[in-house]
Amino acid sequence: MLAIEYALRHPDTVIVSPAAPDDRFYYRRPSVPDLGDKFLCVVVKSVGAFVVTASVTARQKRGVQVWPETT
């Protein structure tokens, strides 16, 4: 649970889902050697602001990056 909270408070990247614009993917590369180059992905429904799911993934999904802001 602490890893999920940390990913939400300090994400490396936040992406808006192209398939579900109300969903945000919060990505954080955990400092756990066993995971290698994988990311913790926490999916948050922006309407109602609740966690849908969390998982470990090898790559980030495509979509509009909203954090950090790009110019």
N, C-alpha and C positions, 0 to 999 in steps of 0.2 A: 504494500500500500504506500509506503514512503516513496518508492520509485515513481509511482504514478503521480503523487502530489508534486514531487520535484520536477517531473516532466511538464506538468501544467504550470508551475510557477516560473520555471527557467527553461523554456523550450529552445532547442537549437533552431527549429523551423516550425512554422504553422502554415498549413495549406488548406484552402477551401476545396472541398470535394466537388469535382465537376458533375458527378452523378446526383449528388444531394447537396445543394448549395447551403443548406442549414447545418451541415456537418463540417467540423474542423478537425484536421489531423494534427495533433501535437507530437512532434518528433524530438526525441532526446537520445543521444548516444550515451548509454550508461557506462560508467567506469568499472565494468565487471569484466575481467580478463576472459572469462568463459564464453562471453557473447561475441568476441572478436569485433568485426566491423558492423554489427547489426544495430538496429535502432529499436527503442521502445516507442511504440505508436499508441497514443491515447486518442480515441475518437470521442469528440464532444459534440452534442447537439446544441447549437447556439440558441435555439428557441427553448427556453426552460433551463438552459445551462446544466445539463447532466451528462455524466460519462456513459457512453453507449457500450464501449468495450475497450480493452487494452491488449496489445499483443507485441511480440518481438518479430521484426521483419528485416529482411536483407536490404530492401530498398524503399525509398519514399515513393508515394503515389504521385501521379501527375495532377496538376491543378494550379490554382492561382496562389502564389505565395504571399501571405499577408504579414508574416514575421520571419526574420527581420524585414523591414520595409525595403523594397528595391526601388531604385529610381530609373 
